[in-house]
């Protein structure tokens, strides 16, 4: 199941869902803590009830004792002590007991019994006091003790019940603490698990679609059909739609380019070749001798026609290489023979500048397309001759390694600056002055050379010649397989 949400909405869910859970968790935890707090309040309340009841019992006992001491000593201080207990302390403590015990049913019932026993005891003590003041010899202290014992029984029953509450309180508090701890650990674990599950749920979908886009990117590079559009309405789906539209636009542009190249091949190259043939016939004298000035112009025209044909052929080659429609005819052959053919093709150019080309002596066998590798050597050698000064040397060396053979072509030209040793292999990219660029031609030769070496799973690079100039290093596997 996948939710059709935007990335911002998915991110909001990843944030809000854990927050909502944490809020619920905090509320539940607060409830548990409140229950634990209520247990402590009950325990403290029970202790307060017991203490107040004990105090009431003590005050009642002190009142009876004060009256007895007054009977024996006739000391008014004992009578004042008696009145303080009867008129102030006992009523105050009864009020405290009522305030503490009014909310609990069993405590309220005990309070009523305690209040009744206390009032009866106070009445009996008052009768004793009246008899003492009247001078009656009889002093019914026994009756007072009976009421005191009755009060004690009521208080003992209350204390017993309150102690039962106190005995249950520690166990309840321990259980509450354990519940809080368990709930805390469970909440943290669930929160982490929830975050992981949400992240996995959203990330799996996002990563899957991003991988699809990466695969489509590679397919564009390889000129392969794209995978179907990813589903969804978020930014990734929108980006994928734009990517498909871009790919369709590129395919359309590629078709236009192929149509244009087909037009160039048919509508330009064929007439130019006819012009070149006609000019060659004129220059050869097959159609009759030409005036001296006309012969010179015809020679220049033939060279320009040949140059245009080479440029058209280079454009067609580079387009085939970049579009993946180029096929190699791989066979085992001798690299030295291929080098010799390339040297022979530019011999006239080298002779015009009195440049000596030194070829290697030992032959090396490898698997390659002889015509295309010859084209690579020709492009590199022609550049070396064009940029070398007159009376210079161009040296070629072959070195056989374990898995590849290395060819080094060194010249004595101006060299290639270090910051341009990569860009020199780009299409239409030239280095040096305008005069040097004019020598280089169309700027496609080295780009074609690198593309052809790449098709052979080899490489080409340029280095600085220690004696001045450049060294082009070509590596070719001894046994290679065509890419297409």
Sine and cosine of phi, psi and omega as CSV:
sin_phi,cos_phi,sin_psi,cos_psi,sin_omega,cos_omega
0.00,0.00,0.73,-0.69,0.00,-1.00
-0.76,-0.66,0.72,-0.69,0.01,-1.00
-1.00,0.02,0.77,-0.64,0.02,-1.00
-0.99,0.14,0.97,0.23,-0.02,-1.00
-0.84,-0.54,0.38,-0.92,0.10,-0.99
-0.96,0.26,0.32,-0.95,-0.01,-1.00
-0.88,0.48,-0.61,0.80,0.02,-1.00
-0.90,0.44,-0.62,0.79,0.03,-1.00
-0.93,0.36,-0.63,0.77,0.05,-1.00
-0.90,0.43,-0.65,0.76,0.05,-1.00
-0.89,0.46,-0.61,0.79,0.02,-1.00
-0.90,0.43,-0.63,0.77,0.04,-1.00
-0.90,0.44,-0.68,0.73,0.01,-1.00
-0.86,0.51,-0.49,0.87,-0.01,-1.00
-1.00,0.04,-0.71,0.71,-0.15,-0.99
-0.96,0.28,-0.64,0.77,-0.05,-1.00
-0.87,0.50,-0.76,0.65,0.07,-1.00
-0.88,0.48,-0.57,0.82,0.00,-1.00
-0.91,0.41,-0.70,0.72,0.03,-1.00
-0.88,0.48,-0.69,0.72,0.03,-1.00
-0.88,0.47,-0.66,0.75,0.00,-1.00
-0.89,0.45,-0.61,0.79,0.04,-1.00
-0.90,0.44,-0.71,0.71,0.05,-1.00
-0.87,0.49,-0.67,0.74,0.01,-1.00
-0.88,0.47,-0.67,0.74,0.00,-1.00
-0.91,0.42,-0.65,0.76,0.02,-1.00
-0.89,0.46,-0.72,0.70,0.01,-1.00
-0.90,0.45,-0.66,0.75,0.01,-1.00
-0.90,0.43,-0.64,0.77,0.04,-1.00
-0.89,0.45,-0.61,0.79,0.04,-1.00
-0.90,0.44,-0.70,0.72,0.02,-1.00
-0.90,0.44,-0.67,0.74,0.02,-1.00
-0.91,0.43,-0.59,0.80,0.03,-1.00
-0.91,0.42,-0.65,0.76,0.04,-1.00
-0.89,0.46,-0.66,0.75,0.04,-1.00
-0.90,0.44,-0.63,0.78,0.02,-1.00
-0.92,0.40,-0.63,0.78,0.04,-1.00
-0.89,0.45,-0.59,0.80,0.06,-1.00
-0.89,0.46,-0.67,0.74,0.04,-1.00
-0.91,0.41,-0.61,0.79,0.02,-1.00
-0.90,0.44,-0.66,0.75,0.03,-1.00
-0.88,0.47,-0.67,0.74,0.00,-1.00
-0.90,0.44,-0.71,0.71,0.02,-1.00
-0.90,0.43,-0.61,0.79,0.04,-1.00
-0.89,0.46,-0.69,0.72,0.00,-1.00
-0.88,0.47,-0.66,0.75,0.03,-1.00
-0.90,0.44,-0.64,0.77,0.01,-1.00
-0.91,0.42,-0.64,0.77,0.03,-1.00
-0.89,0.47,-0.72,0.69,-0.01,-1.00
-0.88,0.47,-0.70,0.72,-0.01,-1.00
-0.89,0.46,-0.70,0.71,-0.01,-1.00
-0.91,0.42,-0.65,0.76,0.02,-1.00
-0.90,0.44,-0.67,0.75,0.06,-1.00
-0.88,0.48,-0.67,0.75,0.01,-1.00
-0.89,0.46,-0.65,0.76,0.03,-1.00
-0.89,0.46,-0.68,0.74,0.04,-1.00
-0.88,0.48,-0.68,0.73,-0.01,-1.00
-0.90,0.43,-0.67,0.75,-0.01,-1.00
-0.90,0.44,-0.69,0.73,0.02,-1.00
-0.88,0.48,-0.67,0.74,0.02,-1.00
-0.90,0.43,-0.67,0.75,0.01,-1.00
-0.89,0.45,-0.60,0.80,0.01,-1.00
-0.90,0.44,-0.70,0.71,0.03,-1.00
-0.90,0.43,-0.65,0.76,0.00,-1.00
-0.91,0.41,-0.65,0.76,0.01,-1.00
-0.88,0.47,-0.63,0.77,0.01,-1.00
-0.92,0.39,-0.61,0.79,0.02,-1.00
-0.92,0.40,-0.69,0.72,0.02,-1.00
-0.90,0.43,-0.57,0.82,0.03,-1.00
-0.91,0.42,-0.63,0.77,0.01,-1.00
-0.88,0.48,-0.60,0.80,-0.06,-1.00
-0.99,0.11,-0.55,0.83,-0.14,-0.99
-0.93,-0.37,-0.33,0.94,-0.09,-1.00
0.84,0.54,0.52,0.86,0.03,-1.00
-1.00,0.07,0.85,-0.53,-0.06,-1.00
-0.90,0.43,-0.39,0.92,0.00,-1.00
-0.89,0.45,-0.55,0.84,0.04,-1.00
-0.94,0.35,-0.57,0.82,0.03,-1.00
-0.93,0.37,-0.64,0.77,0.04,-1.00
-0.90,0.44,-0.64,0.77,0.04,-1.00
-0.89,0.47,-0.64,0.77,0.02,-1.00
-0.90,0.44,-0.75,0.66,-0.03,-1.00
-0.89,0.46,-0.63,0.78,0.03,-1.00
-0.87,0.49,-0.67,0.74,0.00,-1.00
-0.92,0.38,-0.71,0.71,-0.08,-1.00
-0.96,0.30,-0.66,0.75,-0.15,-0.99
-1.00,-0.02,-0.42,0.91,-0.08,-1.00
-0.89,-0.47,-0.86,0.52,-0.17,-0.99
-0.92,0.40,-0.73,0.69,-0.03,-1.00
-0.89,0.45,-0.73,0.68,0.05,-1.00
-0.87,0.49,-0.65,0.76,0.00,-1.00
-0.89,0.47,-0.69,0.72,-0.02,-1.00
-0.94,0.33,-0.53,0.85,0.10,-1.00
-0.90,0.44,-0.63,0.78,0.05,-1.00
-0.90,0.43,-0.67,0.74,0.03,-1.00
-0.88,0.47,-0.68,0.73,0.01,-1.00
-0.88,0.47,-0.66,0.75,-0.01,-1.00
-0.90,0.43,-0.69,0.73,0.01,-1.00
-0.88,0.48,-0.58,0.81,-0.01,-1.00
-0.98,0.19,-0.53,0.85,-0.22,-0.98
-0.96,-0.30,-0.04,1.00,-0.11,-0.99
-0.94,0.33,-0.40,0.92,-0.10,-0.99
-1.00,0.02,-0.27,0.96,0.01,-1.00
-0.96,-0.28,0.76,-0.65,-0.12,-0.99
-0.89,0.46,-0.73,0.68,-0.04,-1.00
-0.94,0.35,-0.52,0.85,0.04,-1.00
-0.95,0.32,-0.63,0.78,0.01,-1.00
-0.90,0.44,-0.63,0.78,0.04,-1.00
-0.90,0.43,-0.68,0.74,0.04,-1.00
-0.91,0.42,-0.59,0.80,0.02,-1.00
-0.89,0.46,-0.68,0.73,-0.01,-1.00
-0.88,0.48,-0.67,0.74,0.04,-1.00
-0.90,0.43,-0.67,0.74,-0.02,-1.00
-0.91,0.41,-0.63,0.77,0.02,-1.00
-0.90,0.43,-0.67,0.74,0.00,-1.00
-0.90,0.44,-0.72,0.69,0.00,-1.00
-0.90,0.44,-0.63,0.78,0.00,-1.00
-0.91,0.41,-0.72,0.70,-0.01,-1.00
-0.89,0.45,-0.65,0.76,0.04,-1.00
-0.90,0.44,-0.65,0.76,0.03,-1.00
-0.91,0.42,-0.65,0.76,0.02,-1.00
-0.90,0.44,-0.67,0.75,0.03,-1.00
-0.88,0.48,-0.65,0.76,0.00,-1.00
-0.92,0.40,-0.65,0.76,0.04,-1.00
-0.90,0.43,-0.59,0.81,0.02,-1.00
-0.92,0.40,-0.61,0.79,0.05,-1.00
-0.90,0.43,-0.63,0.77,0.04,-1.00
-0.89,0.45,-0.67,0.74,0.00,-1.00
-0.89,0.46,-0.66,0.75,0.00,-1.00
-0.89,0.46,-0.67,0.75,0.00,-1.00
-0.89,0.45,-0.63,0.77,0.02,-1.00
-0.89,0.45,-0.68,0.74,-0.02,-1.00
-0.93,0.36,-0.49,0.87,0.03,-1.00
-0.99,0.15,-0.18,0.98,0.02,-1.00
1.00,0.04,0.21,0.98,0.03,-1.00
-0.93,0.36,0.71,-0.70,-0.05,-1.00
-0.97,0.23,-0.46,0.89,-0.02,-1.00
-0.96,0.27,0.72,-0.69,0.00,-1.00
-0.74,-0.67,0.95,-0.31,-0.15,-0.99
-0.99,0.11,0.89,0.46,0.02,-1.00
-0.93,0.37,-0.42,0.91,0.00,-1.00
-0.89,0.45,-0.70,0.72,0.01,-1.00
-0.88,0.48,-0.61,0.79,0.03,-1.00
-0.90,0.45,-0.64,0.77,0.02,-1.00
-0.91,0.40,-0.57,0.82,0.03,-1.00
-0.88,0.47,-0.70,0.71,0.02,-1.00
-0.92,0.40,-0.58,0.81,0.04,-1.00
-0.90,0.44,-0.68,0.73,0.02,-1.00
-0.91,0.42,-0.60,0.80,0.04,-1.00
-0.89,0.45,-0.69,0.73,0.04,-1.00
-0.89,0.45,-0.63,0.78,0.01,-1.00
-0.89,0.45,-0.64,0.77,0.00,-1.00
-0.90,0.43,-0.67,0.75,0.03,-1.00
-0.88,0.47,-0.70,0.72,-0.01,-1.00
-0.92,0.39,-0.63,0.78,0.02,-1.00
-0.89,0.45,-0.65,0.76,0.05,-1.00
-0.88,0.47,-0.68,0.74,0.01,-1.00
-0.89,0.45,-0.70,0.72,-0.01,-1.00
-0.89,0.46,-0.63,0.78,0.00,-1.00
-0.88,0.47,-0.70,0.72,0.02,-1.00
-0.92,0.40,-0.65,0.76,-0.01,-1.00
-0.93,0.38,-0.57,0.82,0.04,-1.00
-0.92,0.38,-0.55,0.83,0.09,-1.00
-0.89,0.47,-0.64,0.77,0.06,-1.00
-0.90,0.44,-0.68,0.73,0.00,-1.00
-0.91,0.41,-0.58,0.82,0.01,-1.00
-0.93,0.38,-0.56,0.83,0.02,-1.00
-0.98,0.21,-0.39,0.92,-0.10,-1.00
-0.88,0.47,-0.74,0.67,-0.01,-1.00
-0.86,0.51,-0.67,0.74,0.01,-1.00
-0.90,0.44,-0.66,0.75,0.01,-1.00
-0.91,0.41,-0.65,0.76,0.01,-1.00
-0.92,0.40,-0.65,0.76,0.04,-1.00
-0.88,0.47,-0.70,0.71,0.03,-1.00
-0.89,0.46,-0.64,0.77,0.01,-1.00
-0.91,0.42,-0.67,0.74,0.02,-1.00
-0.89,0.45,-0.68,0.73,0.02,-1.00
-0.89,0.45,-0.64,0.77,0.03,-1.00
-0.88,0.47,-0.67,0.74,0.02,-1.00
-0.89,0.46,-0.69,0.72,0.00,-1.00
-0.90,0.44,-0.74,0.67,0.01,-1.00
-0.87,0.49,-0.69,0.73,-0.01,-1.00
-0.90,0.43,-0.61,0.79,0.01,-1.00
-0.90,0.44,-0.75,0.66,0.01,-1.00
-0.90,0.44,-0.68,0.74,0.00,-1.00
-0.89,0.45,-0.64,0.77,0.01,-1.00
-0.90,0.43,-0.69,0.72,0.01,-1.00
-0.90,0.44,-0.71,0.71,-0.01,-1.00
-0.89,0.46,-0.70,0.72,-0.01,-1.00
-0.91,0.41,-0.62,0.79,0.01,-1.00
-0.89,0.46,-0.70,0.71,0.03,-1.00
-0.90,0.44,-0.71,0.70,-0.01,-1.00
-0.89,0.46,-0.66,0.75,0.01,-1.00
-0.89,0.46,-0.69,0.72,0.03,-1.00
-0.88,0.47,-0.67,0.74,0.00,-1.00
-0.90,0.43,-0.70,0.72,-0.01,-1.00
-0.90,0.44,-0.67,0.74,0.03,-1.00
-0.90,0.44,-0.69,0.73,0.01,-1.00
-0.89,0.46,-0.69,0.73,0.01,-1.00
-0.90,0.43,-0.64,0.77,-0.03,-1.00
-0.88,0.47,-0.73,0.68,-0.03,-1.00
-0.98,0.20,-0.65,0.76,-0.07,-1.00
-0.92,0.40,-0.62,0.79,-0.02,-1.00
-0.86,0.51,-0.67,0.74,0.01,-1.00
-0.93,0.36,-0.69,0.72,-0.02,-1.00
-0.90,0.43,-0.73,0.69,-0.05,-1.00
-0.90,0.43,-0.64,0.77,0.01,-1.00
-0.86,0.50,-0.70,0.72,-0.03,-1.00
-0.96,0.29,-0.56,0.83,0.07,-1.00
-0.91,0.41,-0.63,0.77,0.05,-1.00
-0.88,0.47,-0.61,0.80,0.06,-1.00
-0.88,0.47,-0.66,0.75,0.02,-1.00
-0.92,0.39,-0.62,0.78,0.05,-1.00
-0.89,0.45,-0.68,0.73,0.04,-1.00
-0.88,0.47,-0.63,0.78,0.03,-1.00
-0.91,0.42,-0.58,0.81,0.04,-1.00
-0.88,0.47,-0.69,0.72,0.03,-1.00
-0.90,0.43,-0.59,0.81,0.00,-1.00
-0.92,0.40,-0.58,0.82,0.06,-1.00
-0.89,0.46,-0.68,0.74,0.01,-1.00
-0.89,0.46,-0.62,0.78,-0.04,-1.00
-1.00,0.02,0.06,1.00,0.00,-1.00
0.86,0.50,0.65,0.76,0.04,-1.00
-0.96,-0.28,0.39,-0.92,0.03,-1.00
-0.88,0.47,0.59,-0.81,-0.02,-1.00
-0.98,0.21,0.43,-0.90,0.14,-0.99
-0.93,0.36,0.35,-0.94,-0.01,-1.00
-0.84,0.54,0.40,-0.92,0.01,-1.00
-0.88,0.48,0.61,-0.79,0.04,-1.00
-0.95,0.30,0.53,-0.85,-0.02,-1.00
-1.00,0.08,0.27,-0.96,0.03,-1.00
0.87,-0.49,0.11,-0.99,-0.01,-1.00
-0.82,-0.58,0.17,0.99,-0.06,-1.00
-1.00,0.06,-0.13,-0.99,-0.07,-1.00
-0.90,0.43,-0.53,0.85,0.02,-1.00
-0.91,0.42,-0.70,0.71,0.03,-1.00
-0.89,0.45,-0.65,0.76,0.03,-1.00
-0.90,0.44,-0.68,0.73,0.03,-1.00
-0.89,0.45,-0.64,0.77,0.02,-1.00
-0.91,0.42,-0.63,0.78,0.05,-1.00
-0.88,0.47,-0.69,0.72,0.04,-1.00
-0.89,0.45,-0.62,0.78,0.00,-1.00
-0.90,0.44,-0.68,0.74,0.04,-1.00
-0.90,0.44,-0.65,0.76,0.03,-1.00
-0.90,0.44,-0.65,0.76,0.04,-1.00
-0.89,0.46,-0.68,0.74,0.00,-1.00
-0.89,0.46,-0.66,0.75,0.04,-1.00
-0.89,0.45,-0.63,0.78,0.04,-1.00
-0.91,0.41,-0.63,0.78,0.04,-1.00
-0.90,0.43,-0.66,0.75,0.04,-1.00
-0.88,0.47,-0.65,0.76,0.02,-1.00
-0.90,0.43,-0.68,0.73,0.03,-1.00
-0.90,0.44,-0.61,0.79,0.02,-1.00
-0.90,0.43,-0.63,0.78,0.04,-1.00
-0.91,0.42,-0.66,0.76,0.05,-1.00
-0.88,0.47,-0.65,0.76,-0.01,-1.00
-0.91,0.42,-0.67,0.75,0.01,-1.00
-0.90,0.43,-0.62,0.78,0.05,-1.00
-0.90,0.45,-0.65,0.76,0.00,-1.00
-0.92,0.40,-0.67,0.74,0.01,-1.00
-0.92,0.40,-0.59,0.81,0.07,-1.00
-0.89,0.45,-0.63,0.77,0.05,-1.00
-0.90,0.43,-0.68,0.73,0.03,-1.00
-0.87,0.49,-0.70,0.72,-0.04,-1.00
-0.90,0.45,-0.68,0.73,-0.10,-0.99
-1.00,0.04,-0.73,0.68,-0.15,-0.99
-1.00,0.06,-0.29,0.96,0.00,-1.00
-0.93,-0.37,-0.74,0.67,-0.10,-1.00
-0.92,0.40,-0.68,0.73,-0.03,-1.00
-0.88,0.48,-0.75,0.66,0.06,-1.00
-0.89,0.45,-0.61,0.79,0.00,-1.00
-0.90,0.43,-0.63,0.78,0.02,-1.00
-0.91,0.42,-0.60,0.80,0.06,-1.00
-0.90,0.43,-0.66,0.75,0.04,-1.00
-0.89,0.45,-0.68,0.73,-0.01,-1.00
-0.89,0.46,-0.69,0.72,0.01,-1.00
-0.88,0.48,-0.69,0.73,0.00,-1.00
-0.89,0.45,-0.68,0.73,0.02,-1.00
-0.91,0.41,-0.60,0.80,0.04,-1.00
-0.90,0.44,-0.63,0.77,0.04,-1.00
-0.90,0.43,-0.66,0.75,0.03,-1.00
-0.89,0.46,-0.70,0.71,-0.04,-1.00
-0.93,0.36,-0.48,0.88,-0.02,-1.00
-0.98,0.19,-0.21,0.98,-0.02,-1.00
0.99,0.11,0.11,0.99,-0.01,-1.00
-0.91,0.41,-0.43,0.90,0.00,-1.00
-0.97,-0.23,0.23,0.97,-0.01,-1.00
0.93,-0.36,0.34,-0.94,-0.01,-1.00
-0.96,0.27,0.61,-0.79,0.04,-1.00
-0.97,-0.24,0.46,-0.89,0.13,-0.99
-0.85,0.52,0.39,-0.92,-0.08,-1.00
-0.85,0.53,-0.72,0.69,-0.01,-1.00
-0.91,0.41,-0.64,0.77,0.00,-1.00
-0.92,0.38,-0.61,0.79,0.01,-1.00
-0.89,0.46,-0.64,0.77,0.01,-1.00
-0.90,0.43,-0.70,0.71,0.00,-1.00
-0.91,0.41,-0.60,0.80,0.02,-1.00
-0.91,0.42,-0.61,0.80,0.04,-1.00
-0.90,0.44,-0.70,0.71,0.03,-1.00
-0.88,0.47,-0.67,0.74,0.00,-1.00
-0.90,0.44,-0.63,0.77,0.02,-1.00
-0.90,0.44,-0.67,0.74,0.02,-1.00
-0.89,0.45,-0.67,0.74,0.00,-1.00
-0.92,0.40,-0.61,0.79,0.05,-1.00
-0.90,0.44,-0.67,0.74,0.04,-1.00
-0.89,0.46,-0.64,0.77,0.00,-1.00
-0.90,0.44,-0.67,0.74,0.02,-1.00
-0.90,0.43,-0.64,0.77,0.02,-1.00
-0.90,0.44,-0.65,0.76,0.03,-1.00
-0.89,0.45,-0.65,0.76,0.02,-1.00
-0.89,0.45,-0.67,0.75,0.03,-1.00
-0.90,0.44,-0.68,0.73,0.03,-1.00
-0.89,0.46,-0.64,0.77,0.04,-1.00
-0.89,0.45,-0.68,0.73,0.02,-1.00
-0.87,0.49,-0.68,0.73,0.01,-1.00
-0.91,0.42,-0.65,0.76,0.01,-1.00
-0.90,0.43,-0.73,0.69,-0.05,-1.00
-0.91,0.41,-0.56,0.83,0.03,-1.00
-0.92,0.39,-0.67,0.74,0.02,-1.00
-0.90,0.43,-0.65,0.76,0.00,-1.00
-0.90,0.43,-0.67,0.74,-0.07,-1.00
-0.98,0.21,-0.44,0.90,-0.01,-1.00
-1.00,0.05,-0.09,1.00,0.02,-1.00
0.98,0.19,0.26,0.97,-0.01,-1.00
-0.98,-0.20,0.32,0.95,-0.05,-1.00
-0.99,-0.16,0.73,-0.68,-0.01,-1.00
-0.86,-0.50,0.65,-0.76,0.00,-1.00
-0.98,-0.17,0.55,-0.84,0.10,-1.00
-0.97,-0.26,1.00,0.05,-0.13,-0.99
-0.99,0.11,0.80,-0.59,0.07,-1.00
-0.55,-0.83,0.40,-0.92,0.07,-1.00
-0.97,0.25,0.74,-0.68,-0.03,-1.00
-0.45,-0.89,0.04,-1.00,-0.02,-1.00
-0.99,-0.17,0.87,-0.49,-0.01,-1.00
-0.91,0.42,-0.55,0.84,-0.02,-1.00
-0.89,0.45,-0.64,0.77,0.04,-1.00
-0.90,0.44,-0.64,0.77,0.02,-1.00
-0.90,0.43,-0.66,0.75,0.04,-1.00
-0.89,0.46,-0.67,0.74,-0.01,-1.00
-0.88,0.47,-0.63,0.78,0.02,-1.00
-0.92,0.39,-0.63,0.78,0.03,-1.00
-0.91,0.42,-0.65,0.76,0.03,-1.00
-0.89,0.45,-0.65,0.76,0.00,-1.00
-0.90,0.44,-0.55,0.83,-0.05,-1.00
-0.94,0.34,-0.40,0.92,0.01,-1.00
-0.92,-0.39,0.25,0.97,-0.06,-1.00
-0.87,0.49,-0.64,0.77,-0.01,-1.00
-0.90,0.44,-0.66,0.75,0.01,-1.00
-0.89,0.45,-0.66,0.75,0.01,-1.00
-0.93,0.36,-0.63,0.78,-0.02,-1.00
-0.91,0.41,-0.54,0.84,0.00,-1.00
-0.90,0.44,-0.46,0.89,0.00,-1.00
-0.95,-0.32,0.15,0.99,0.00,-1.00
0.83,0.56,0.69,0.73,0.00,-1.00
-0.98,-0.18,0.72,-0.69,0.01,-1.00
-0.99,-0.13,0.77,-0.64,0.05,-1.00
-0.95,-0.32,0.89,-0.46,-0.02,-1.00
-0.98,-0.18,0.89,-0.45,-0.01,-1.00
-1.00,-0.07,0.35,-0.94,0.04,-1.00
-0.94,0.33,0.28,-0.96,-0.04,-1.00
-1.00,-0.09,-0.61,0.79,-0.10,-1.00
-1.00,-0.04,0.62,-0.79,0.02,-1.00
-1.00,-0.01,0.45,-0.89,0.02,-1.00
-0.71,-0.70,0.76,-0.65,0.01,-1.00
-1.00,-0.07,0.59,-0.81,0.05,-1.00
-0.39,-0.92,0.14,-0.99,0.05,-1.00
-0.98,-0.21,0.89,-0.46,-0.05,-1.00
-0.30,-0.95,0.18,-0.98,0.10,-0.99
-1.00,0.02,0.95,-0.31,-0.15,-0.99
-0.86,0.50,-0.69,0.72,-0.04,-1.00
-0.90,0.43,-0.65,0.76,-0.06,-1.00
-0.96,0.26,-0.61,0.79,0.05,-1.00
-0.93,0.37,-0.57,0.82,0.11,-0.99
-0.88,0.47,-0.63,0.78,0.04,-1.00
-0.89,0.46,-0.64,0.77,0.03,-1.00
-0.89,0.46,-0.77,0.64,-0.01,-1.00
-0.88,0.48,-0.65,0.76,-0.01,-1.00
-0.89,0.46,-0.70,0.71,0.00,-1.00
-0.89,0.46,-0.70,0.71,-0.03,-1.00
-0.93,0.36,-0.69,0.72,-0.01,-1.00
-0.91,0.41,-0.64,0.77,0.01,-1.00
-0.90,0.44,-0.61,0.79,0.08,-1.00
-0.89,0.45,-0.68,0.73,-0.01,-1.00
-0.88,0.47,-0.66,0.75,-0.01,-1.00
-0.94,0.35,-0.68,0.73,-0.04,-1.00
-0.87,0.49,-0.63,0.77,-0.09,-1.00
-1.00,-0.03,-0.17,0.99,0.01,-1.00
-0.99,0.15,0.55,-0.84,0.06,-1.00
-0.95,0.31,0.22,-0.98,0.02,-1.00
-0.90,0.44,0.48,-0.88,0.02,-1.00
0.90,0.43,0.39,0.92,-0.01,-1.00
-1.00,-0.10,0.00,-1.00,0.03,-1.00
-0.84,-0.55,0.59,-0.81,0.16,-0.99
-0.88,-0.48,0.86,-0.50,-0.09,-1.00
-0.96,-0.28,0.67,-0.74,0.04,-1.00
-0.85,-0.52,0.75,-0.66,0.04,-1.00
-0.75,-0.66,0.53,-0.85,0.05,-1.00
-0.87,-0.50,0.75,-0.66,0.04,-1.00
-0.75,-0.66,0.84,-0.54,-0.01,-1.00
-1.00,-0.08,0.84,-0.55,0.06,-1.00
-0.96,-0.27,-0.17,-0.99,-0.07,-1.00
-0.90,0.44,-0.75,0.67,-0.10,-0.99
-0.90,-0.43,-0.09,1.00,-0.06,-1.00
-0.48,-0.88,0.21,-0.98,0.08,-1.00
-0.87,-0.49,0.68,-0.73,-0.06,-1.00
-0.93,-0.38,0.77,-0.64,0.06,-1.00
-0.92,-0.39,0.77,-0.63,0.00,-1.00
-0.87,-0.49,0.82,-0.57,0.02,-1.00
-0.88,-0.47,0.93,-0.37,-0.07,-1.00
-0.92,-0.39,0.60,-0.80,0.02,-1.00
-0.76,-0.65,0.03,-1.00,-0.01,-1.00
-0.90,-0.44,0.50,0.86,-0.02,-1.00
-0.98,0.20,-0.25,-0.97,-0.04,-1.00
-0.95,0.31,-0.22,0.97,-0.01,-1.00
0.99,0.12,0.13,-0.99,0.01,-1.00
-0.90,-0.44,0.83,-0.56,0.02,-1.00
-0.83,0.55,0.51,-0.86,-0.07,-1.00
-0.86,0.51,-0.58,0.81,-0.05,-1.00
-0.98,0.18,-0.02,1.00,-0.02,-1.00
-0.84,-0.54,0.23,0.97,-0.06,-1.00
-0.97,0.24,-0.21,0.98,0.12,-0.99
-0.99,-0.14,-0.68,0.73,-0.06,-1.00
-0.92,0.38,-0.33,0.95,-0.01,-1.00
-0.91,0.42,-0.33,0.95,0.01,-1.00
-1.00,-0.06,0.07,1.00,0.03,-1.00
-1.00,0.09,0.38,-0.93,-0.01,-1.00
-0.90,0.43,0.68,-0.74,0.08,-1.00
0.85,0.52,0.33,0.95,0.00,-1.00
-0.98,-0.20,0.80,-0.59,-0.01,-1.00
-0.76,-0.65,0.42,-0.91,0.01,-1.00
-0.87,-0.49,0.25,-0.97,0.07,-1.00
1.00,-0.02,-0.24,-0.97,-0.06,-1.00
-0.98,0.19,0.14,-0.99,0.03,-1.00
-0.88,0.48,-0.59,0.81,0.01,-1.00
-0.91,0.42,-0.65,0.76,0.03,-1.00
-0.94,0.35,-0.60,0.80,0.02,-1.00
-0.91,0.42,-0.57,0.82,0.03,-1.00
-0.90,0.43,-0.57,0.82,0.04,-1.00
-0.91,0.40,-0.57,0.82,-0.16,-0.99
-0.94,0.33,-0.41,0.91,0.03,-1.00
1.00,-0.05,-0.68,-0.73,-0.14,-0.99
-0.97,0.24,-0.35,0.94,-0.06,-1.00
0.99,0.11,0.29,0.96,0.00,-1.00
-0.95,-0.31,-0.26,0.97,-0.12,-0.99
-0.86,0.51,-0.77,0.64,-0.03,-1.00
-0.95,0.31,-0.54,0.84,0.07,-1.00
-0.89,0.45,-0.67,0.74,0.05,-1.00
-0.91,0.40,-0.64,0.77,0.00,-1.00
-0.87,0.49,-0.72,0.69,0.01,-1.00
-0.91,0.42,-0.66,0.75,-0.01,-1.00
-0.89,0.45,-0.66,0.75,0.01,-1.00
-0.92,0.38,-0.64,0.77,0.05,-1.00
-0.91,0.42,-0.60,0.80,0.04,-1.00
-0.91,0.41,-0.61,0.79,0.05,-1.00
-0.89,0.45,-0.50,0.86,0.05,-1.00
-1.00,0.07,0.09,1.00,-0.07,-1.00
0.88,0.47,0.50,0.86,0.08,-1.00
-0.94,-0.34,-0.33,-0.94,-0.03,-1.00
-0.45,-0.89,0.27,-0.96,0.08,-1.00
-0.58,-0.82,0.68,-0.74,0.02,-1.00
-0.54,-0.84,0.23,-0.97,0.00,-1.00
-0.85,-0.52,0.66,-0.75,0.02,-1.00
-0.80,-0.61,0.16,-0.99,0.05,-1.00
-1.00,0.10,0.71,-0.71,0.07,-1.00
-0.99,0.11,0.85,-0.52,-0.04,-1.00
-0.81,0.59,-0.52,0.85,0.00,-1.00
-1.00,0.01,0.14,0.99,-0.05,-1.00
0.97,-0.25,0.65,-0.76,-0.02,-1.00
0.98,-0.20,-0.37,-0.93,-0.07,-1.00
-0.80,-0.60,0.39,-0.92,0.10,-0.99
-0.79,-0.61,0.89,-0.46,0.08,-1.00
-1.00,-0.08,0.83,-0.55,-0.07,-1.00
-0.94,-0.33,0.87,-0.50,0.00,-1.00
-0.91,-0.42,0.80,-0.60,0.05,-1.00
-0.90,-0.43,0.70,-0.72,-0.04,-1.00
-0.70,-0.71,0.81,-0.59,0.03,-1.00
-0.87,0.50,0.56,-0.83,0.00,-1.00
-0.93,0.36,-0.55,0.83,0.08,-1.00
-0.75,-0.66,0.90,-0.44,-0.10,-1.00
-0.78,-0.62,0.29,-0.96,-0.01,-1.00
-0.80,-0.60,0.66,-0.75,-0.02,-1.00
-0.90,0.43,0.52,-0.86,0.01,-1.00
-0.98,0.21,-0.44,0.90,-0.12,-0.99
-0.87,-0.49,0.00,0.00,0.00,0.00
